[in-house]
């Protein structure tokens, strides 16, 4: 048996092998699927709900998180506004954000992401959600005693 075959057999026995293969497979597949977005510098934000609701809400939430953190660090305590007449999608902040963003821990990245490049965050979170969804399915499949190859396929 050659060195390459021995390495592959040893790698298959490692617990992290599935994770590495899944990650590489996802990266290759995502690069192929989203290649036109990458080549032409486009984002996943379209002119319907992606722009009108989701993107604007994420931008608002990012600014809200930053203002809350600024208030806490300046010693003013936690000040979360409950009503805003400037939203345009309804005035109740809690109801609007609860429907779109609150409860998703990935949106907390908006607190540190630059507001001028929130469109990149939108695309990044879309791809990360696909990746994590695949990992969650893998966990579910392993829980039901399915093999690595079948789960990966």
Beta strands, then each sheet from edge to edge (+ up, - down):
end
